[in-house]
C-alpha cells in the first residue's frame, strides 16, 4: 500500500523519512514541529518524494459540509479565503461599505457600486408559498418583456426546479457553481441556466449537502444582475441577507402569512431586516393553506392595521396549481385568484426599477 495515499498530518510527515524511501537533498521534509494545514499543497512524485510548496498566508478553509470522499481519494478542499483575494478582484465583486458588526465578513470597502435591479424575497418561516410567489412574479415580469433571472437561495429547502417542473431539464444548479475568486462572467452564466417560460432559473438541490459559500452566492447574484433587467432572489428566511449588501440594498419583498401567528412572526422578521440595514420591505399577503372556509384567515385591512404598513394581496391557495405541482407539471400559469396581487407586485417592482434608473441617470 503506498505510503502517501491521503492528506498527511504533521505527525505523518515527521515520521515519513524512512531508509526505504530515499528523498532528494534538494527537497527536505518539514521539521516535526512544522504546521501543515489544509492549504499546504503536496505533490507526490513517482519516486515517492514529497515536494512541499509554500502555503498561502490566508487562514485555513475547511472542506464543505457534506463533501463525499472515496477510499484513497483526496477530499475536496477549497484553497481560497476572502481575505486572500487580490485588491482588484475584491473591489470588483463587493458593494458599498457597511458598518462592521460581529459576524460580518471583512470586505474591502474600496467601492461604492450597488446593483439596484435585485429583488430579495424573504419570509418569517418556511412553507407559506414564498417560492411560488417568486416564480409567479418572475413569470409576470418576463411576459412584460423584462429579462428576468430567478435564483434559489433558500439553502434549507431549495428544490425550485421541482416546483417549476424542470428538474429533468439540463442546466446549472447552484451546487455546481465554483467561483474561487468571487467573479463570474454574467452572460456566460446566464446562457448555462435553465430556461423556464423565458425566465433564467438557478435552482439549488438540497440533497447534495453542498452549500455554497457566501462569496459564490455574491458572485452569482452580481453576475446575473449585470446580465438581466431584474433578478429575483428567493432567500428563504434570509440566511445570507445579513452579510450580503447585494441582498440588503435591493428591493425587499416579505411574504406575510395572513394568520395571527403569521403576523406576529412577520413583525419580528421585519425588525431583523431593519437591524440588518435593509431597505423598507414591501409586504405581500398570502392566505394560509388548509384553513377552513371563513376561519383562521386575517383580512388585508387587519394585517395593515397590525403591521402599520400597506399589504398587497392576498394570494390565495389554488387547487389546480397545487395539483399541477404535485403531478410534476410545475407552474404553468398564474391562477386567476392570484393575478391581481401578482400584478400589483410586478407594478411595484417596475416602479422601483424605473425610479432607480432615473436616479442613476
Protein Blocks (a to p, Z undefined) as FASTA:
>chain_A
ZZblcccdfklmmmmpcfklccdfklccddfkbccdfklccdddfkopacdddddfbdcd
dddehiacdehiacddddbdfklpcfklmmmmcccdddddehiacddfkbccdcfkbccd
ddfbehiopmmmmmmmmmmmmmnopacddddfbfkngomlmmnopmmpgcddfklpccfk
opacfklmmmmpcceehiacddddfknopacdfklmmmmmmmmmmmpmbdcddehjommm
mmmmklmmmccddddddbfklmmmmmmmmmmmmmnopacddddddddehiaehihiacfk
lmmmmnopaceddddddfklmmmmmnonopfbdcfklmmmmmmmmmmmmmmmmmmmmmmZ
Z
